[in-house]
Structure formats: C-alpha cells, structure tokens
C-alpha cells in the first residue's frame, strides 16, 4: 500500500512478525453545515464531525477528551468572548443517535452544553467527561457528532452579526 510497515524478529522464540501501518488510530472527517443565514433564537448545526476508529476488532474504544473550536467573524478575524456571547446563547455538542448523519435535536443525544463562551484568541475548548460512552468510538462503528449553536434572541442586531466555526484538528 506504499506506507512503511514494521517487521520484527525474535531469536528466542524463533518468530517473525509483520505489523501493518494502518495510518493512525483514528480519522476525523469534518463537514460544515452552517446555513447561509439563520434567524434569531434558531438552533443551528455548524459542523458535523465523524470519528472513525482505525484499530482492529477487539481493540478498546477511542474516547474524545475535548474539541477545540475557533469562532470567527470572517477568516482571520477571531471573535472575542463578548462578541461570541452576543450571538450565541449556548454551544452544544450532540452525538448522532440513529447514524443517519442528519442533525435531529429531538432524536440525537446531547453530550455537552457550554454557556457562556470563554474564548481565548477566538478558540473555545469543549471538555467531555472521562469515561462517557457517548464520546467513544469503537472499531468498525464510526461516531458522528454535531457542533450546534443556539443563537441569541437579538443576534441579528449585534455587531458583528455573523460567525463561522472551525474545528481545530490539532487541538486548541
């Protein structure tokens, strides 16, 4: 497959083992779901993130510990905490409960709610509870998550009155 693998030999047991490089233990695919416009007080899915455990059957689950999210008015123009909180009533993370890849607030599992936002350089870190099965992915079963914002009742009257969210894949 073109990537380097590991071959090991043990003289004591007279064994030879091949360890295939599977490209890491997890992959993360992120899709923007932000609509071009939204109304005051709307609950809007901003991002869909699918985590796939690349291990083998029998491996233990992988668990998300946190997400780093950058909030900006436009690329390169991060929001301050005050600007973000004037637009966002709450930040939520859901897990896709039925595996259809569509955000359904009445069906999907709410994992985390973060009000108010406390941004550092435009970045909000969302921490998850250790051991929470809702943030785990097992081999062969991708887990899909939605990053959702509830807009404030007067978001359209704020300056700025727009925002974009980016998932930081290298951590906050």
Contact map, one row per residue, 1 for C-alpha under 8 A:
1110000000000000000000000000000000000000000000000000000000000000000000000000000000000000000000000000000000000000000000000000000000000000000000000000000000000000000000000000
1111000000000000000000000000000000000000000000000000000000000000000000000000000000000000000000000000000000000000000000000000000000000000000000000000000000000000000000000000
1111100000000000000010000000000000000000000000000000000000000000000000000000000000000000000000000000000000000000000000000000000000000000000000000000000000000000000000000000
0111110000000000000010000000000000000000000000000000000000000000000000000000000000000000000000000000000000000000000000000000000000000000000000000000000000000000000000000000
0011111000000000011110000000000000000000000000000000000000000000000000000000000000000000000000000000000000000000000000000000000000000000000000000000000000000000000000000000
0001111100000000011110000000000000000000000000000000000000000000000000000000000000000000000000000000000000000000000000000000000000000000000000000000000000000000000000000000
0000111110000001111000000000000000000000000000000000000000000000000000000000000000000000000000000000000000000000000000000000000000000000000000000000000000000000000000000000
0000011111000001110000000000000000000000000000000000000000000000000000000000000000000000000000000000000000000000000000000000000000000000000000000000000000000000000000000000
0000001111100111100000000000000000000000000000000000000000000000000000000000000000000000000000000000000000000000000000000000000000000000000000000000000000000000000000000000
0000000111111111000000000000000000000000000000000000000000000000000000000000000000000000000000000000000000000000000000000000000000000000000000000000000000000000000000000000
0000000011111110000000000000000000000000000000000000000000000000000000000000000000000000000000000000000000000000000000000000000000000000000000000000000000000000000000000000
0000000001111100000000000000000000000000000000000000000000000000000000000000000000000000000000000000000000000000000000000000000000000000000000000000000000000000000000000000
0000000001111110000000000000000000000000000000000000000000000000000000000000000000000000000000000000000000000000000000000000000000000000000000000000000000000000000000000000
0000000011111111000000000000000000000000000000000000000000000000000000000000000000000000000000000000000000000000000000000000000000000000000000000000000000000000000000000000
0000000011101111100000000000000000000000000000000000000000000000000000000000000000000000000000000000000000000000000000000000000000000000000000000000000000000000000000000000
0000001111000111110000000000000000000000000000000000000000000000000000000000000000000000000000000000000000000000000000000000000000000000000000000000000000000000000000000000
0000001110000011111000000000000000000000000000000000000000000000000000000000000000000000000000000000000000000000000000000000000000000000000000000000000000000000000000000000
0000111100000001111100000000000000000000000000000000000000000000000000000000000000000000000000000000000000000000000000000000000000000000000000000000000000000000000000000000
0000111000000000111110000000000000000000000000000000000000000000000000000000000000000000000000000000000000000000000000000000000000000000000000000000000000000000000000000000
0000110000000000011111000000000000000000000000000000000000000000000000000000000000000000000000000000000000000000000000000000000000000000000000000000000000000000000000000000
0011110000000000001111110000000000000000000000000000000000000000000000000000000000000000000000000000000000000000000000000000000000000000000000000000000000000000000000000000
0000000000000000000111111000000000000000000000000000011000000000000000000000000000000000000000000000000000000000000000000000000000000000000000000000000000000000000000000000
0000000000000000000011111000000000000000000000000000010000000000000000000000000000000000000000000000000000000000000000000000000000000000000000000000000000000000000000000000
0000000000000000000011111110000000000000000000000000010000000000000000000000000000000000000000000000000000000000000000000000000000000000000000000000000000000000000000000000
0000000000000000000001111110000000000000000000000000111000000000000000000000000000000000000000000000000000000000000000000000000000000000000000000000000000000000000000000000
0000000000000000000000011111000000000000000000000011111000000100000000000000000000000000000000000000000000000000000000000000000000000000000000000000000000000000000000000000
0000000000000000000000011111100000000000000000000011110000000000000000000000000000000000000000000000000000000000000000000000000000000000000000000000000000000000000000000000
0000000000000000000000000111110000000000000000001111000000000000000000000000000000000000000000000000000000000000000000000000000000000000000000000000000000000000000000001000
0000000000000000000000000011111000000000000000001110000000000000000000000000000000000000000000000000000000000000000000000000000000000000000000000000000000000000000000000000
0000000000000000000000000001111100000000000000111100000000000000000000000000000000000000000000000000000000000000000000000000000000000000000000000000000000000000000000100000
0000000000000000000000000000111110000000000000111000000000000000000000000000000000000000000000000000000000000000000000000000000000000000000000000000000000000000000000000000
0000000000000000000000000000011111000000000001110000000000000000000000000000000000000000000000000000000000000000000000000000000000000000000000000000000000000000000000000000
0000000000000000000000000000001111100000000011110000000000000000000000000000000000000000000000000000000000000000000000000000000000000000000000000000000000000000000000000000
0000000000000000000000000000000111110000000111100000000000000000000000000000000000000000000000000000000000000000000000000000000000000000000000000000000000000000000100000000
0000000000000000000000000000000011111100000101000000000000000000000000000000000000000000000000000000000000000000000000000000000000000000000000000000000000000000000000000000
0000000000000000000000000000000001111100000000000000000000000000000000000000000000000000000000000000000000000000000000000000000000000000000000000000000000000000000000000000
0000000000000000000000000000000000111110000000000000000000000000000000000000000000000000000000000000000000000000000000000000000000000000000000000000000000000000000000000000
0000000000000000000000000000000000111111010100000000000000000000000000000000000000000000000000000000000000000000000000000000000000000000000000000000000000000000000000000000
0000000000000000000000000000000000001111110000000000000000000000000000000000000000000000000000000000000000000000000000000000000000000000000000000000001000010000000000000000
0000000000000000000000000000000000000111110000000000000000000000000000000000000000000000000000000000000000000000000000000000000000000000000000000000001111110000000000000000
0000000000000000000000000000000000000011111000000000000000000000000000000000000000000000100000000000000000000000000000000000000000000000000000000000011111100000000000000000
0000000000000000000000000000000000000111111100000000000000000000000000000000000000000000000000000000000000000000000000000000000000000000000000000000011100000000000000000000
0000000000000000000000000000000000000000111110000000000000000000000000000000000000000000000000000000000000000000000000000000000000000000000000000001111000000000000000000000
0000000000000000000000000000000001100100011111000000000000000000000000000000000000000000000000000000000000000000000000000000000000000000000000000001111000000000000000000000
0000000000000000000000000000000011000000001111110000000000000000000000000000000000000000000000000000001000000000000000000000000000000000000000000111100000000000000000000000
0000000000000000000000000000000111100000000111110000000000000000000000000000000000000000000000000000000000000000000000000000000000000000000000000111100000000000000110000000
0000000000000000000000000000011111000000000011111000000000000000000000000000000000000000000000000000000000000000000000000000000000000000000000000111000000000000000011100000
0000000000000000000000000000011110000000000011111100000000000000000000000000000000000000000000000000100000000000000000000000000000000000000000011110000000000000000000000000
0000000000000000000000000001111000000000000000111110000000000000000000000000000000000000000000000000000000000000000000000000000000000000000000011110000000000000000000000000
0000000000000000000000000001110000000000000000011111000000000000000000000000000000000000000000000000000000000000000000000000000000000000000001111000000000000000000000000000
0000000000000000000000000111100000000000000000001111100000000000000000000000000000000000000000000000000000000000000000000000000000000000100001110000000000000000000000000000
0000000000000000000000000111000000000000000000000111110000000000000000000000000000000000000000000000000000000000000000000000000000000000111111100000000000000000000000000000
0000000000000000000000001110000000000000000000000011111000001100000000000000000000000000000000000000000000000000000000000000000000000000111111000000000000000000000000000000
0000000000000000000001111110000000000000000000000001111100000000000000000000000000000000000000000000000000000000000000000000000000000000001100000000000000000000000000000000
0000000000000000000001001100000000000000000000000000111110100000000000000000000000000000000000000000000000000000000000000000000000000000001000000000000000000000000000000000
0000000000000000000000000000000000000000000000000000011111100000000000000000000000000000000000000000000000000000000000000000000000000000001000000000000000000000000000000000
0000000000000000000000000000000000000000000000000000001111100000000000000000000000000000000000000000000000000000000000000000000000000000001100000000000000000000000000000000
0000000000000000000000000000000000000000000000000000000111110000000000000000000000000000000000000000000000000000000000000000000000000000001000000000000000000000000000000000
0000000000000000000000000000000000000000000000000000001111111000000000000000000000000000000000000000000000000000000000000000000000000000011000000000000000000000000000000000
0000000000000000000000000000000000000000000000000000000001111100000000000000000000000000000000000000000000000000000000000000000000000000010000000000000000000000000000000000
0000000000000000000000000000000000000000000000000000100000111110000000000000000000000000000000000000000000000000000000000000000000000001111000000000000000000000000000000000
0000000000000000000000000100000000000000000000000000100000011111000000000000000000000000000000000000000000000000000000000000000000000001110000000000000000000000000000000000
0000000000000000000000000000000000000000000000000000000000001111100000000000000000000000000000000000000000000000000000000000000000101011100000000000000000000000000000000000
0000000000000000000000000000000000000000000000000000000000000111111000000000000000000000000000000000000000000000000000000000000100000011000000000000000000000000000000000000
0000000000000000000000000000000000000000000000000000000000000011111000000000000000000000000000000000000000000000000000000000001111000010000000000000000000000000000000000000
0000000000000000000000000000000000000000000000000000000000000001111100000000000000000000000000000000000000000000000000000000111100000000000000000000000000000000000000000000
0000000000000000000000000000000000000000000000000000000000000001111110000000000000000000000000000000000000000000000000000000111000000000000000000000000000000000000000110011
0000000000000000000000000000000000000000000000000000000000000000011111000000000000000000000000000000000000000000000000000011110000000000000000000000000000000000000000111011
0000000000000000000000000000000000000000000000000000000000000000001111100000000000000000000000000000000000000000000000000011110000000000000000000000000000000000000011110001
0000000000000000000000000000000000000000000000000000000000000000000111110000010000000000000000000000000000000000000000000111000000000000000000000000000000000000000011110000
0000000000000000000000000000000000000000000000000000000000000000000011111000011000010000000000000000000000000000000000000111000000000000000000000000000000000000001111000000
0000000000000000000000000000000000000000000000000000000000000000000001111111111000000000000000000000000000000000000000000100000000000000000000000000000000000000001110000000
0000000000000000000000000000000000000000000000000000000000000000000000111110111000000000000000000000000000000000000000000000000000000000000000000000000000000001011100000000
0000000000000000000000000000000000000000000000000000000000000000000000011111110000000000000000000000000000000000000000000000000000000000000000000000000000000000001100000000
0000000000000000000000000000000000000000000000000000000000000000000000011111110000000000000000000000000000000000000000000000000000000000000000000000000000000000000000000000
0000000000000000000000000000000000000000000000000000000000000000000000010111110000000000000000000000000000000000000000000000000000000000000000000000000000000000000000000000
0000000000000000000000000000000000000000000000000000000000000000000000011111111000000000000000000000000000000000000000000000000000000000000000000000000000000000000000000000
0000000000000000000000000000000000000000000000000000000000000000000001111111111100000000000000000000000000000000000000001100000000000000000000000000000000000000000000000000
0000000000000000000000000000000000000000000000000000000000000000000000111000111111110000000000000000000000000000000000101100000000000000000000000000000000000000001000000000
0000000000000000000000000000000000000000000000000000000000000000000000000000011111110000000000000000000000000000000000111100000000000000000000000000000000000000000000000000
0000000000000000000000000000000000000000000000000000000000000000000000000000001111111000000000000000000000000000000011110100000000000000000000000000000000000000000000000000
0000000000000000000000000000000000000000000000000000000000000000000000000000001111111100000000000000000000000000000000000000000000000000000000000000000000000000000000000000
0000000000000000000000000000000000000000000000000000000000000000000000000000001111111110000000000000000000000000000000000000000000000000000000000000000000000011000000000000
0000000000000000000000000000000000000000000000000000000000000000000000100000001111111111000000000000000000000000000010000000000000000000000000000000000000000000001000000000
0000000000000000000000000000000000000000000000000000000000000000000000000000000011111111100000000000000000000000000110000000000000000000000000000000000000000000000000000000
0000000000000000000000000000000000000000000000000000000000000000000000000000000001111111100000000000000000000000000000000000000000000000000000000000000101100100000000000000
0000000000000000000000000000000000000000000000000000000000000000000000000000000000111111100000000000000000000000000000000000000000000000000000000000001101110100110000000000
0000000000000000000000000000000000000000000000000000000000000000000000000000000000011111111000000000000000000000000000000000000000000000000000000000111100100000000000000000
0000000000000000000000000000000000000000100000000000000000000000000000000000000000001111111000000000000000000000001100000000000000000000000000000000111100000000000000000000
0000000000000000000000000000000000000000000000000000000000000000000000000000000000000001111100000000000000000000111110000000000000000000000000000000111000000000000000000000
0000000000000000000000000000000000000000000000000000000000000000000000000000000000000001111110000000000000000000111010000000000000000000000000000011110000000000000000000000
0000000000000000000000000000000000000000000000000000000000000000000000000000000000000000011111000000000000000111110000000000000000000000000000000011110000000000000000000000
0000000000000000000000000000000000000000000000000000000000000000000000000000000000000000001111100000000000000111100000000000000000000000000000001111000000000000000000000000
0000000000000000000000000000000000000000000000000000000000000000000000000000000000000000000111110000000000011111000000000000000000000000000000001111000000000000000000000000
0000000000000000000000000000000000000000000000000000000000000000000000000000000000000000000011111000000000011110000000000000000000000110000000111100000000000000000000000000
0000000000000000000000000000000000000000000000000000000000000000000000000000000000000000000001111111111100011000000000000000000000000000000000111100000000000000000000000000
0000000000000000000000000000000000000000000000000000000000000000000000000000000000000000000000111110000000111000000000000000000000000000000000000000000000000000000000000000
0000000000000000000000000000000000000000000000000000000000000000000000000000000000000000000000011111000000110000000000000000000000000000000000000000000000000000000000000000
0000000000000000000000000000000000000000000000000000000000000000000000000000000000000000000000011111100000000000000000000000000000000000000000110000000000000000000000000000
0000000000000000000000000000000000000000000000000000000000000000000000000000000000000000000000010111110000000000000000000000000000000000000000000000000000000000000000000000
0000000000000000000000000000000000000000000000010000000000000000000000000000000000000000000000010011111000000000000000000000000000000000000000010000000000000000000000000000
0000000000000000000000000000000000000000000000000000000000000000000000000000000000000000000000010001111100000000000000000000000000000000000000000000000000000000000000000000
0000000000000000000000000000000000000000000010000000000000000000000000000000000000000000000000010000111110010000000000000000000000000000000000000100000000000000000000000000
0000000000000000000000000000000000000000000000000000000000000000000000000000000000000000000000010000011111110000000000000000000000000000000000000000000000000000000000000000
0000000000000000000000000000000000000000000000000000000000000000000000000000000000000000000000000000001111111000000000000000000000000000000000000000000000000000000000000000
0000000000000000000000000000000000000000000000000000000000000000000000000000000000000000000000000000000111110000000000000000000000000000000000000000000000000000000000000000
0000000000000000000000000000000000000000000000000000000000000000000000000000000000000000000000001100000111111000000000000000000000000000000000000000000000000000000000000000
0000000000000000000000000000000000000000000000000000000000000000000000000000000000000000000001111100001111111100000000000000000000000000000000000000000000000000000000000000
0000000000000000000000000000000000000000000000000000000000000000000000000000000000000000000001111000000010111110000000000000000000000100000000000000000000000000000000000000
0000000000000000000000000000000000000000000000000000000000000000000000000000000000000000000111100000000000011111100000000000000000000000000000000000000000000000000000000000
0000000000000000000000000000000000000000000000000000000000000000000000000000000000000000000111100000000000001111100000000000000100000110000000000000000000000000000000000000
0000000000000000000000000000000000000000000000000000000000000000000000000000000000000000000111000000000000000111110000000000010100000000000000000000000000000000000000000000
0000000000000000000000000000000000000000000000000000000000000000000000000000000000000000011110000000000000000111111000000000000000000000000000000000000000000000000000000000
0000000000000000000000000000000000000000000000000000000000000000000000000000000000000000011100000000000000000001111110000000010000000000000000000000000000000000000000000000
0000000000000000000000000000000000000000000000000000000000000000000000000000000000000000111000000000000000000000111110000000000000000000000000000000000000000000000000000000
0000000000000000000000000000000000000000000000000000000000000000000000000000000000001000110000000000000000000000011111000000000000000000000000000000000000000000000000000000
0000000000000000000000000000000000000000000000000000000000000000000000000000000010011000011000000000000000000000011111100001000000000000000000000000000000000000000000000000
0000000000000000000000000000000000000000000000000000000000000000000000000000000010000000000000000000000000000000000111110001000000000000000000000000000000000000000000000000
0000000000000000000000000000000000000000000000000000000000000000000000000000001110000000000000000000000000000000000011111111100000000000000000000000000000000000000000000000
0000000000000000000000000000000000000000000000000000000000000000000000000000000110000000000000000000000000000000000001111111000000000000000000000000000000000000000000000000
0000000000000000000000000000000000000000000000000000000000000000000000000000011100000000000000000000000000000000000000111110000000000000000000000000000000000000000000000000
0000000000000000000000000000000000000000000000000000000000000000000001110000011110000000000000000000000000000000000000111111000000000000000000000000000000000000000000000000
0000000000000000000000000000000000000000000000000000000000000000000111100000000000000000000000000000000000000000000000111111100000000000000000000000000000000000000000000001
0000000000000000000000000000000000000000000000000000000000000000000111100000000000000000000000000000000000000000000011110111110000000000000000000000000000000000000000000001
0000000000000000000000000000000000000000000000000000000000000000011110000000000000000000000000000000000000000000000000100011111000000000000000000000000000000000000000000001
0000000000000000000000000000000000000000000000000000000000000000011110000000000000000000000000000000000000000001010000000001111100000000000000000000000000000000000000000000
0000000000000000000000000000000000000000000000000000000000000000111000000000000000000000000000000000000000000000000000000000111110000000000000000000000000000000000000000000
0000000000000000000000000000000000000000000000000000000000000001110000000000000000000000000000000000000000000011000000000000011111010010000000000000000000000000000000000000
0000000000000000000000000000000000000000000000000000000000000000100000000000000000000000000000000000000000000000000000000000001111110000000000000000000000000000000000000000
0000000000000000000000000000000000000000000000000000000000000000100000000000000000000000000000000000000000000000000000000000000111110000000000000000000000000000000000000000
0000000000000000000000000000000000000000000000000000000000000010000000000000000000000000000000000000000000000000000000000000000011111000000000000000000000000000000000000000
0000000000000000000000000000000000000000000000000000000000000000000000000000000000000000000000000000000000000000000000000000000111111111000000000000000000000000000000000000
0000000000000000000000000000000000000000000000000000000000000010000000000000000000000000000000000000000000000000000000000000000000111111000000000000000000000000000000000000
0000000000000000000000000000000000000000000000000000000000000000000000000000000000000000000000100000000000001010000000000000000000011111000000000000000000000000000000000000
0000000000000000000000000000000000000000000000000000000000000011100000000000000000000000000000100000000000000010000000000000000100011111100000000000000000000000000000000000
0000000000000000000000000000000000000000000000000000000000001111000000000000000000000000000000000000000000000000000000000000000000011111110000100000000000000000000000000000
0000000000000000000000000000000000000000000000000011100000001110000000000000000000000000000000000000000000000000000000000000000000000011111011100000000000000000000000000000
0000000000000000000000000000000000000000000000000001100000111100000000000000000000000000000000000000000000000000000000000000000000000001111111000000000000000000000000000000
0000000000000000000000000000000000000000000000000001111111101000000000000000000000000000000000000000000000000000000000000000000000000000111111000000000000000000000000000000
0000000000000000000000000000000000000000000000000001110010000000000000000000000000000000000000000000000000000000000000000000000000000000011111000000000000000000000000000000
0000000000000000000000000000000000000000000000000001100000000000000000000000000000000000000000000000000000000000000000000000000000000000111111100000000000000000000000000000
0000000000000000000000000000000000000000000000000111100000000000000000000000000000000000000000000000000000000000000000000000000000000000111111110000000000000000000000000000
0000000000000000000000000000000000000000000000000111000000000000000000000000000000000000000000110010000000000000000000000000000000000001100011111000000000000000000000000000
0000000000000000000000000000000000000000000000011110000000000000000000000000000000000000000000110010100000000000000000000000000000000000000001111100000000000000000000000000
0000000000000000000000000000000000000000000000011100000000000000000000000000000000000000000011110000000000000000000000000000000000000000000000111110000000000000000000000000
0000000000000000000000000000000000000000000011111000000000000000000000000000000000000000000011110000001000000000000000000000000000000000000000011111000000000000000000000000
0000000000000000000000000000000000000000000011111000000000000000000000000000000000000000001111000000000000000000000000000000000000000000000000001111100000000000000000000000
0000000000000000000000000000000000000000001111100000000000000000000000000000000000000000001111000000000000000000000000000000000000000000000000000111110000000000000000000000
0000000000000000000000000000000000000000001111000000000000000000000000000000000000000001111100000000000000000000000000000000000000000000000000000011111000000000000000000000
0000000000000000000000000000000000000000111100000000000000000000000000000000000000000001111100000000000000000000000000000000000000000000000000000001111100000000000000000000
0000000000000000000000000000000000000011111100000000000000000000000000000000000000000011110000000000000000000000000000000000000000000000000000000000111110100000000000000000
0000000000000000000000000000000000000001110000000000000000000000000000000000000000000111100000000000000000000000000000000000000000000000000000000000011111100000000000000000
0000000000000000000000000000000000000001100000000000000000000000000000000000000000000000000000000000000000000000000000000000000000000000000000000000001111100000000000000000
0000000000000000000000000000000000000001100000000000000000000000000000000000000000000110000000000000000000000000000000000000000000000000000000000000000111111100000000000000
0000000000000000000000000000000000000001100000000000000000000000000000000000000000000111000000000000000000000000000000000000000000000000000000000000001111111100100000000000
0000000000000000000000000000000000000011000000000000000000000000000000000000000000000010000000000000000000000000000000000000000000000000000000000000000001111100100000000000
0000000000000000000000000000000000000000000000000000000000000000000000000000000000000000000000000000000000000000000000000000000000000000000000000000000001111110100000000000
0000000000000000000000000000000000000000000000000000000000000000000000000000000000000110000000000000000000000000000000000000000000000000000000000000000001111111100000000000
0000000000000000000000000000000000000000000000000000000000000000000000000000000000100000000000000000000000000000000000000000000000000000000000000000000000001111100000000000
0000000000000000000000000000000000000000000000000000000000000000000000001000000000100000000000000000000000000000000000000000000000000000000000000000000000000111111000000000
0000000000000000000000000000000000000000000000000000000000000000000000000000000000000010000000000000000000000000000000000000000000000000000000000000000000111111111000000000
0000000000000000000000000000000000000000000000000000000000000000000000001000000000000010000000000000000000000000000000000000000000000000000000000000000000000001111100000000
0000000000000000000000000000000000000000000000000000000000000000000000111100001000010000000000000000000000000000000000000000000000000000000000000000000000000001111110000000
0000000000000000000000000000000001000000000001000000000000000000000000111100000000000000000000000000000000000000000000000000000000000000000000000000000000000000011111000000
0000000000000000000000000000000000000000000001100000000000000000000011110000000000000000000000000000000000000000000000000000000000000000000000000000000000000000001111100000
0000000000000000000000000000000000000000000000100000000000000000000011100000000000000000000000000000000000000000000000000000000000000000000000000000000000000000000111110000
0000000000000000000000000000010000000000000000100000000000000000001111000000000000000000000000000000000000000000000000000000000000000000000000000000000000000000000011111000
0000000000000000000000000000000000000000000000000000000000000000001111000000000000000000000000000000000000000000000000000000000000000000000000000000000000000000000001111111
0000000000000000000000000001000000000000000000000000000000000000000100000000000000000000000000000000000000000000000000000000000000000000000000000000000000000000000000111110
0000000000000000000000000000000000000000000000000000000000000000000000000000000000000000000000000000000000000000000000000000000000000000000000000000000000000000000000011111
0000000000000000000000000000000000000000000000000000000000000000001100000000000000000000000000000000000000000000000000000000000000000000000000000000000000000000000000011111
0000000000000000000000000000000000000000000000000000000000000000001110000000000000000000000000000000000000000000000000000011100000000000000000000000000000000000000000010111
